[in-house]
């Protein structure tokens, strides 16, 4: 069995006994899936006049709403605001897992015996990163899948399902999501090397969601709308950010650095 | 390096910035030896062990372990050595069995369940294998950490403070287990502040404070520092007996301490019979004869004090 997988399994066996981690991995995805579905269900067949007005005033929605009823247009406008929430999951979950996993190793002083084995630094780092990224992506993709299924039943017209599964959403969920997860893990590793409390590590690492929150708020207030171009630019920007973060995280995750400087 | 040498260092050094933690350490440890590294806190013992276990890189000198060079064959060295770190470093939320299973997989052990069972049984932890390590006592955790260091059957075992903070019973069990490991022919390097333990377990000890101060067997270190001293417990000791003994050509020193004659010699094994004859012929009433044995602690303190004076 690959040592990376050995590390992943050990991480899961340990961190999932922590209720904070369980909350992040189970409750948050459920919440983020239930919220838009709940709103769709509560809207029923009615259209909110204010929402229709706001949506039709935006170029993107003017185009999207072509051929849709006012009710369908307002329903899609509302649920599309939640796309950003599906991008927060792959960021928050790995940050939580990595913070507990790495700071936990520091406090229990388990890193030295691990580093004394023939495992390579890259295997250990990859195992820790994947232990955070896999549940995050699993939870995100499952949530998105449930959201799609819910949309099939709750959308006022079948066209809305197609809009929720359009390329922009797919790129965001399946390309941008993993890149954000990687950024979150790298940041958590860097922060964890400097602090000794998993909650502090988690809180500091979670600051990485601020740009996403900004987008969420901006979109909610109708300042701008996320479209495919914006998502592609985000993909490129996060890819570059990932490269930089991986470099610094790898520097901080050297055996000697961990043993002699991680306090 | 000879065929039987398991660990060899030449001017091995490690500096952390301006702090010279280990300074030109040269030593050779043969296979199967139990070797003690003694020194005060901050002397560089743990740093030395970490270098020899290929955990951190030296900043100077060379070293080899099991014929493999530090800095070149580090992964191979890690496969050949086991290490008991200063803190047991176990996963509290995992069971004893899971802890060992994880490390056995990292050490690429072929029969993981078999090895885990073997060492859990050997150290008396088999019945509690399913319990979380967080519920274990300090002694049990230390035993588990020793089991972890042995899972891959290393040729060399580094033990950093193996009985530190343990109660006498747990310490005794650990010491007895170390004794068993010695009979298996493994090379053991023990860092300890427990000089009594080092005296009992180690074939040779290195007294060390960044630099090597002394290196020899505890018996030889005693002899070099204090000579060998024989105590004659007398019924009626007289000062004339001291004068008589001082005239014997091989007696280095003799003194009367309470009711005992304390005589410093090179080789009591061959010289004692002659001294006994001299005393008896001078009407000395010998009750019994023994050797005044300095503790390793006295040897250690003397050596460290001398080094500080220099």
Interface residues (C-beta under 8 A of the other chain):
Chain A: X1 X3 X6 X10 X13 X14 X17 X18 X108 X109 X110 X111 X112 X113 X114 X115 X116 X117 X118 X119 X120 X255 X256 X259 X260
Chain B: X16 X50 X53 X55 X56 X57 X75 X76 X78 X79 X81 X83 X85 X87 X88 X89 X90 X91 X92 X93 X94 X98 X102 X103 X105 X106 X107 X108 X145 X148
